[in-house]
Amino acid sequence: MPLAERMAYLASRPAGWSWGWGIWMLCTLLLVSFMAALRRQLPGSAAAHLALVLTAAGMAIDLLCDVIQIQVLPTAAGTGPSHPDLFLAFERLAFTGGLTVANGLYTAGVLLMNVCLRGLVRSPARIAGWVAVLAGFALAAAGFVPSPLLLQISTGTTIVFYSLWTVLVARDLR
């Protein structure tokens, strides 16, 4: 979408935009909660502890970037066409921070946890975890490059295989 259209849309402070990012914020809390539950299944594992720490660090960065999406971008967009550089700077910060930094940390956490779960979960869970990790690192790269095509492909793949991983891991640990 062209810059002027993005700014006009966000300047109106659409409720759907804020609600969408709010739901995404809840998802990150669920991710960290799941990793904490897995960490409890692996007492004494330094790698599982590090996986939780990396995931929590990703959450902190992601929540900050989501707040920028909800509060700062609409404010910057409201400055009108006289300050597009301010809007673009905050948009890039939120985009790259959320996609590259936060998702990179989440993915590193899932990678470590998937390694820690070896011997405790069956192959389908571990395979789903590895696909989620590969797609997650592609998603992080898409935020840095940036590549709209890589972003589209890796987003869906990451979410689907991460979700499958959580279900399969929970089943296997039950």
C-alpha positions in Angstrom: 0.0 0.0 0.0 1.4 3.4 -0.9 2.7 5.6 2.0 0.0 8.2 1.8 -2.7 5.5 2.0 -1.0 3.8 5.0 -0.7 7.1 6.8 -4.3 8.1 6.1 -5.6 4.7 7.3 -3.6 4.7 10.5 -4.3 8.4 11.3 -8.0 7.5 11.6 -6.9 5.1 14.4 -9.0 2.1 13.2 -10.2 -0.2 16.0 -9.4 -3.3 13.9 -5.8 -2.3 13.8 -5.5 -1.9 17.5 -7.5 -5.1 18.3 -5.5 -7.1 15.8 -2.2 -6.1 17.4 -3.7 -6.7 20.9 -4.6 -10.2 19.9 -1.1 -10.7 18.6 0.2 -9.5 22.0 -1.9 -12.2 23.7 -0.3 -14.8 21.4 3.2 -13.9 22.5 2.1 -14.3 26.2 0.7 -17.8 25.3 4.0 -18.7 23.5 6.1 -17.8 26.6 3.6 -19.6 28.9 3.9 -22.7 26.8 7.7 -22.5 26.8 7.6 -22.1 30.6 5.4 -25.2 30.9 7.9 -27.1 28.8 10.8 -25.8 30.9 9.1 -27.3 34.0 9.1 -30.7 32.2 12.9 -30.5 31.9 14.2 -29.7 35.4 17.9 -28.9 35.6 18.2 -28.3 31.8 20.2 -25.2 31.2 19.3 -25.3 27.5 15.6 -25.4 28.3 16.1 -22.5 30.7 17.9 -20.6 28.0 15.1 -21.4 25.5 12.6 -19.8 27.9 14.9 -16.8 28.5 15.3 -16.2 24.7 11.6 -16.5 24.2 10.8 -14.1 27.0 13.4 -11.6 25.5 11.6 -12.0 22.2 8.3 -11.3 23.9 9.7 -8.1 25.5 10.8 -6.8 22.1 7.7 -7.9 20.4 5.4 -6.2 22.9 7.3 -3.0 22.5 7.1 -3.2 18.8 3.3 -3.9 19.0 2.8 -0.8 21.2 4.6 1.2 18.5 2.2 -0.3 16.0 -0.9 0.6 18.2 0.1 3.9 19.6 3.1 5.5 17.8 2.3 4.8 14.2 -1.2 6.3 14.3 0.2 9.4 16.0 3.0 9.7 13.5 0.5 9.2 10.7 -1.6 12.0 12.1 1.2 14.5 11.6 0.2 14.3 7.9 2.2 14.4 4.8 4.6 17.0 6.2 6.5 14.4 8.3 6.5 11.1 6.3 10.1 10.4 7.4 9.0 10.2 11.1 6.3 7.8 10.2 8.6 5.7 8.0 11.3 5.5 10.8 8.8 4.2 13.3 7.2 1.9 10.8 10.7 0.4 10.0 11.6 0.1 13.7 8.3 -1.7 14.6 8.6 -4.0 11.5 12.2 -5.0 11.8 12.1 -5.2 15.6 9.1 -7.4 15.6 9.9 -9.6 12.6 13.7 -9.9 12.8 14.6 -9.5 16.4 11.6 -10.8 18.2 10.9 -13.7 15.8 14.6 -14.5 15.7 14.6 -14.9 19.5 11.4 -16.9 19.5 12.8 -19.2 16.8 16.1 -19.7 18.7 14.0 -20.6 21.8 11.9 -23.1 19.9 15.1 -24.6 18.3 16.7 -25.1 21.8 13.5 -26.5 23.3 13.0 -28.9 20.3 16.5 -30.2 21.0 15.8 -30.6 24.7 12.6 -32.6 24.0 14.6 -35.3 22.1 13.7 -38.6 23.7 10.5 -37.2 25.3 8.4 -36.5 22.2 7.9 -38.6 19.0 9.3 -37.8 15.6 6.3 -36.0 14.2 6.5 -33.4 17.0 10.2 -32.9 16.4 9.8 -32.7 12.7 7.1 -30.1 13.1 9.4 -28.2 15.4 12.3 -28.2 12.9 10.0 -27.0 10.1 8.8 -24.2 12.4 12.4 -23.3 13.2 13.4 -23.1 9.5 10.3 -21.1 8.6 10.9 -18.9 11.7 14.4 -18.0 10.7 13.1 -17.3 7.2 10.5 -15.0 8.8 13.2 -13.2 10.7 15.3 -12.8 7.5 12.2 -11.4 5.7 12.1 -8.6 8.3 15.7 -7.7 7.6 15.9 -8.1 3.9 12.9 -7.0 3.5 11.2 -9.5 1.1 7.4 -9.4 0.8 7.3 -12.8 -0.9 9.5 -14.4 1.8 7.4 -12.7 4.5 4.1 -14.2 3.0 5.5 -17.7 2.6 7.3 -17.9 6.0 4.6 -16.3 8.1 1.9 -18.9 7.3 4.4 -21.8 7.4 5.8 -20.6 10.8 2.4 -20.3 12.4 1.0 -23.6 11.0 4.1 -25.6 12.0 4.6 -23.9 15.4 0.9 -24.6 16.2 1.3 -28.2 15.1 4.4 -28.5 17.2 2.6 -27.3 20.3 -0.2 -29.7 19.8 2.0 -32.7 19.1 4.4 -31.9 22.0 1.5 -31.5 24.4 0.1 -34.8 23.2 3.4 -36.6 23.6 4.1 -35.2 27.1 0.6 -35.9 28.4 
